[in-house]
């Protein structure tokens, strides 16, 4: 038993101290994993237990103005992150084929690491999406895909700041920030009754394209020798993004393809009935 405890302590020390980037380890929420575990557990507990209990005998909150402000904040934050990712890295000197993490104290490298940390903080703010669903009693919007994606992004981005604050993996944040600009712009427009039904379909297509591009970009590491970016990350990136493609693909099929086929069949049946009369 003592050996197991010692092994656990040594492993924890290695992961939390030795393997961590010393530049970011003292930044907010990064020193240890316990704050983010607390955030994730609290989020899940509120969404599935406390929130539904609080709202059980209450009418839905009307949060239109709050959500409009929230959407504007999200557009600004995501746009800023996209701009920083482009100007500091991907339009600067980053290679799209293979880009190692710069762990130096170079000012640009520090700014990139700080941008990764900002992206992590925005993922925490994203949890408000689900909180608003609970308070507005939009339970049909709280799917496994939604909750898994939000909770998973917290842990994934924390690991990014802790161990890989820069390099090849920041391509994910670049694409995701762009998608969020479009997505929250759609939410904002909808809140002002500026809505087009086909917008949702194309936003889902954009999200699917995002995951396909991430898969392709991450897979490039398999074909580059001595890249400098850890190839072991593919053991996480590839299955995770494949899983997201499956989940989003299933959602897209059920929401748009299946319903479209059903509507076509219904129209054909109605036409046949009219002919038979």
N, C-alpha and C positions, 0 to 999 in steps of 0.2 A: 504493500500500500504506500509506503514511504517513497519507493522508487517511482511509482505512478505519479504521486504528488510532485516530486522533484522534477520529473520529466515534463509535467504540465507547466510548472513554474518556469523551467528553462526555455520551453517552447514559447511561452507567452513573452518572456523577456526578449527572446530572439526576434519574434515578430513585432513586438512593440518598440524595441529599442535598436537592436543591431541592424535589422533589415529596413528600418524606416529612413526616410530622407531627413537628415538633421535640420535642413532649412525650414521644413514645414511642421516639425513635430510639436512645436509649442503654439501653433496657431489655434484659433478657437475651434473646439470640438475634435481636434486631431490628436492630442496627447495620448489618449487611450480610447478604446472602442466603446467604453461604457456609456458615454453620452448619446452616441447614435443608437446603440441598442435600446437605451431608455426612450429615445424619440420614437423609434419604430414600434416598440411594445405599447407605448402610450397611444400612438396613432391607431394601431390595430384594436386596442381595447376600447378606444372611443368609438371607432367606426362600427364595431360589431357588438359592443355591449353597452357602454355608457350612453352614447349618442341615441341609439334606438329607444332606450329606456326613458331618457329625458324627453324625447319627442313623441312618445307613444300616445299621450293624451293632450298634446299641444298641436295647434295648427302650424303649418309650415311658416317659417320666417320669410318675410319679403326682403330680399337682400339685393334688389336690382341695382341700387346706387352703389352699394359696397362692392358688388361684383364688377360694375363698370370701372370703378377705381382700381380694383385688383387686376382686371384685364389690361388696363393701361400700364400699370406697374410691370406686369409680366412682359408686355410688348417692349417696353423700354429696356428692362433688364436683359431679355433674350437678345434684343438687337445690339445692345452694348457688348455682350459676350461674343456674339457672332463677329462684330467689328474687331474686337481685340484678338480673337483667334485668327482672323484673316491677316490683320496688319502686323501682328507680332510673330506669327508663325507661317501660316500656309500661303500667304502672299509675300512673305519675306524670304526665308531661305530653307524652309522645311521641304523635305523630299516626300512626294506622295507614295513612293515605292517602299521606303524604309527610313524611319527617323528615330534615332535613339533619344533617350532622355538626357538633357544637359543638366547634370547635378552641380554645376559650378555656381559661383556667386556672380556670374556675369549679369549685368542689369536686365538684359532681355530675358535670360533664363529665369530670373526671379519674378519678372512681370508675368511670364507664362505660367509659372507655378502659382502665382497669386490669382491669375485668371481661372485656373483649375479649381482653386479654393472657392472663388466667387460662384462658379458653376455648381459646386457642391452645396453652397448656401441656398442658391436658387432652387435646387431640388428639394430642400427642406421646406421652402416657401410653397412649392408645388403641392404639398400635402393639403393645403387649404382647399384645393379642388374637391377633395373627398369630404372635408369638413362641411363645405357649403352644400354638398349633396345631402348629407345627413340632416343639416339644419333646415333644408328646403323639402325634406322628405322625398327626395328623388332616389328612392332605393333601387329602382330599376337601372340606374346609372352606375351603381357600385358593384361592378362585375369582378370576377377573379382577375381578369386581365388588368383592369384598372388598379386594383389594390396591389397586385403582385408587381406591376411596373413601377408604381410610386415607391413602395417599400424597398424594392430591389435597387432602384436608382440611388437611394440614400446610401446604402452599404457600398455599392459599386463606386460611387464618386468619392466616398470617404477613403476607400482603398487607393483610388487614383491620387488623391492629395497626399496620402501617407507614404506611398511607395513609388508612384509613377506620375509625378506632377509635370507632365510635358511629353513630348515625343509623339510617336505613332498613334497612340490611343486618343489623343486630343481631337482627332478627326471625328470621333463620335460626338463630342461636345459641339463642334462646328456645325455638323448637320442638324443635330437635335435643337440647337438654338434657333437655327433658321426655320425649322418646322414649327417651333413654338411661336415664333413671330407671326407666322401665317395662321396658326391655330387660334391663338388668343385674339388676333385681329378679327377672325370669324366670330368668336364669342362676343366680342365687343359690338360688332356690326349687328349681330342677332339681338343683342340687348336693346338696340335702338330700332328694332323692327325692320332692319335692313337685312333681309334674309333671302337666300336662294337655296332651294332644296338640294341642288346638285353640289353645293359647296362641300357638304360633309363627305360625300363620296370621294371627291378629289383630294380632300385632306387625308382621308384614310389611305388612298393610293400613294400619297406623298409619304406617309408614315411607313408604308410597306417598302417603298423605294429606298427610304432611309436605311432600313435594316438590310436590304439587299446590298446597298453600296458599302455599308459597314462590313458585311461578310466578305465582299470582294477585296476591300482595302486591307482587312486584317489578314486574309489568306495570302496576300503578297509576301508576308514575312516568311512563308514556307519556301519561297523561291530565291531568297536572298541570303548569301553566306556572310557570316560575320557582320550582321546588321548592327548589333549593339543593343537592340531592343529585345527584351526577354521573350523568346518564342513560347515559353510555357503559358503565357497569358492566353494563347489561342485555345488552350484546353478549357478556358472559361468563356472567352469571347465568342467562339464559334457555336458551341451548343446553346449558349444564352440567346444569341441572335437568331439562330434557327428556331428556337422555342418561341421567340417573339414573332417571327414570320408566321409560324403555325397559328399562334393565337390571333394575331391581327388578320391573317388570311381567313381563318374560320369566321371571325367577326364580319369581315368584308363579304364573304360568301353568303352567310346567313342574312345579313342586312340588305345587301344590294342585288346579288346574283339570284339567290333563291327566291326573294320576294318578286324580282322582276319576272322570273319564269312563271311564278304563281299568278301574277297579274296577267301575263300573256295568255296562260291557259284559261283563266277566268273569262277574259275577253273573247277568246275563241269559242268557249262554251256558250257564252251569252249570244254571240253571233249565230251559232248553230241553232239555239233555241228560237231566236227571232225568225230564222229561215223556216223552221218547222211549223211556225204558227200559221 
